[in-house]
Every structure is written in C-alpha cells, then in structure tokens.
Amino acid sequence: LALIRPKVICILGRTAYSSLLGGGSITANRGKTVQKAGQKYFLTIHPAAAIYNKRLLSVLESDLEKLAKEIKDKKQNKNSLEDFM
C-alpha cells in the first residue's frame, strides 16, 4: 500500500525523463502524458532551460497550462468516491 499515489507526476527535463523512464529527447516528447507501470507522467522542459533560453518560456508555460487543464478536467469528471482517491 503506497502512502502517496499521485494521479500524475510532472517530469521536468531530460535528466529526470532519462532517469525515471529511460527516455531520450525531452524536446520531442514534451507536453505529452505517458504511462509506465500504472503511473502517469507528464513531460516538459526543465524551468532552468527557460531561464537560459527565453524562447523556451512560452513552451514551458504552454505545457504547464496543458497539465493544469488535464487535472482540472479530471476533477470535474468525478462520478464516485473512488474517483477522488
């Protein structure tokens, strides 16, 4: 029994993507939700990348808005008590 079981984990950057999921290019996969071993992961760039490359700030903002929308949509579609757990 897990004490913490998040609905989705947000992976920030290539290093985390590679370490947790064995992934390669975060650029090619950012903004996507992937599932591994029953856990959902949302992929995006690391915030530090947007500090070093200002053009990436809109990419990060877009990805996080997408994640927030997905979470909000799922909360609104709850049908039973089990859906909230």
Backbone hydrogen bonds in HBPLUS format (Angstrom, degrees):
<---DONOR---> <-ACCEPTOR-->    atom                        ^
c    i                          cat <-CA-CA->   ^        H-A-AA   ^      H-
h    n   atom  resd res      DA  || num        DHA   H-A  angle D-A-AA Bond
n    s   type  num  typ     dist DA aas  dist angle  dist       angle   num
A0009-ILE N   A0040-LYS O   2.98 MM  31  6.40 151.8  2.06 139.6 146.9     1
A0042-PHE N   A0009-ILE O   2.80 MM  33  6.08 157.9  1.85 143.4 150.2     2
A0011-ILE N   A0042-PHE O   2.69 MM  31  5.90 163.4  1.72 163.8 169.8     3
A0044-THR N   A0011-ILE O   3.04 MM  33  6.28 145.6  2.17 166.5 175.7     4
A0013-GLY N   A0044-THR O   2.82 MM  31  6.08 171.6  1.83 156.3 153.5     5
A0017-TYR N   A0013-GLY O   3.04 MM   4  6.21 158.4  2.09 146.8 153.8     6
A0018-SER N   A0014-ARG O   2.80 MM   4  5.92 161.1  1.83 152.9 157.2     7
A0019-SER N   A0015-THR O   2.90 MM   4  6.04 164.3  1.92 148.5 153.4     8
A0020-LEU N   A0016-ALA O   2.87 MM   4  5.84 170.7  1.88 153.2 156.0     9
A0021-LEU N   A0017-TYR O   2.98 MM   4  5.56 153.1  2.05 135.9 144.6    10
A0023-GLY N   A0017-TYR O   3.28 MM   6  5.41 164.3  2.31 120.8 116.2    11
A0022-GLY N   A0018-SER O   2.88 MM   4  4.24 132.6  2.10 113.9 121.5    12
A0029-ASN N   A0026-ILE O   3.14 MM   3  5.09 134.3  2.36  95.3 108.1    13
A0030-ARG N   A0026-ILE O   2.72 MM   4  5.40 122.6  2.05 153.9 161.6    14
A0031-GLY N   A0043-LEU O   2.61 MM  12  5.57 161.1  1.64 154.8 152.7    15
A0043-LEU N   A0032-LYS O   2.96 MM  11  5.67 165.0  1.99 165.4 169.9    16
A0034-VAL N   A0041-TYR O   2.77 MM   7  5.25 157.0  1.82 155.4 160.6    17
A0041-TYR N   A0034-VAL O   2.71 MM   7  5.25 158.5  1.76 162.8 168.4    18
A0036-LYS N   A0039-GLN O   2.92 MM   3  5.40 159.2  1.96 152.3 156.4    19
A0039-GLN N   A0036-LYS O   3.00 MM   3  5.40 165.7  2.02 117.7 122.2    20
A0049-ALA N   A0046-HIS O   2.89 MM   3  5.51 141.5  2.04 117.8 128.1    21
A0050-ALA N   A0047-PRO O   3.01 MM   3  5.33 129.6  2.27 103.7 116.3    22
A0051-ILE N   A0048-ALA O   3.05 MM   3  4.97 130.9  2.30  93.3 107.1    23
A0052-TYR N   A0048-ALA O   3.08 MM   4  6.42 156.3  2.14 152.4 157.2    24
A0053-ASN N   A0049-ALA O   2.85 MM   4  5.90 143.3  1.99 141.8 152.8    25
A0056-LEU N   A0053-ASN O   2.87 MM   3  5.74 161.8  1.91 129.2 134.6    26
A0057-LEU N   A0054-LYS O   3.19 MM   3  5.45 161.1  2.22 107.6 113.3    27
A0059-VAL N   A0056-LEU O   3.08 MM   3  4.99 120.7  2.44  93.6 109.1    28
A0060-LEU N   A0056-LEU O   2.96 MM   4  6.29 161.8  2.00 158.4 161.8    29
A0061-GLU N   A0057-LEU O   2.92 MM   4  6.14 167.4  1.94 152.9 156.8    30
A0062-SER N   A0058-SER O   2.94 MM   4  5.95 157.9  1.99 138.6 144.9    31
A0063-ASP N   A0059-VAL O   2.98 MM   4  6.20 162.2  2.01 150.5 155.2    32
A0064-LEU N   A0060-LEU O   2.95 MM   4  6.17 166.3  1.97 156.3 159.7    33
A0065-GLU N   A0061-GLU O   2.93 MM   4  6.08 150.8  2.02 147.2 155.4    34
A0066-LYS N   A0062-SER O   2.99 MM   4  6.21 152.5  2.07 145.4 152.9    35
A0067-LEU N   A0063-ASP O   2.95 MM   4  6.28 156.8  2.01 149.9 156.0    36
A0068-ALA N   A0064-LEU O   2.92 MM   4  6.09 162.7  1.95 145.4 150.1    37
A0069-LYS N   A0065-GLU O   2.94 MM   4  6.11 154.4  2.01 145.5 152.3    38
A0070-GLU N   A0066-LYS O   2.98 MM   4  6.24 158.1  2.03 149.0 154.7    39
A0071-ILE N   A0067-LEU O   2.99 MM   4  6.26 160.5  2.02 154.0 158.9    40
A0072-LYS N   A0068-ALA O   2.91 MM   4  6.08 163.1  1.94 148.3 153.5    41
A0073-ASP N   A0069-LYS O   2.82 MM   4  5.96 164.0  1.85 153.0 157.4    42
A0074-LYS N   A0070-GLU O   3.05 MM   4  6.20 154.9  2.12 143.4 149.8    43
A0075-LYS N   A0071-ILE O   3.02 MM   4  6.28 152.5  2.10 148.0 155.4    44
A0076-GLN N   A0072-LYS O   3.08 MM   4  6.34 149.4  2.18 148.5 156.3    45
A0077-ASN N   A0074-LYS O   3.26 MM   3  5.20 142.2  2.41  95.5 105.9    46
A0083-ASP N   A0080-SER O   3.05 MM   3  5.38 135.9  2.25 104.1 115.7    47
A0084-PHE N   A0081-LEU O   3.06 MM   3  5.49 148.0  2.17 109.7 118.5    48
A0085-MET N   A0082-GLU O   3.17 MM   3  5.28 153.7  2.24 103.3 111.2    49
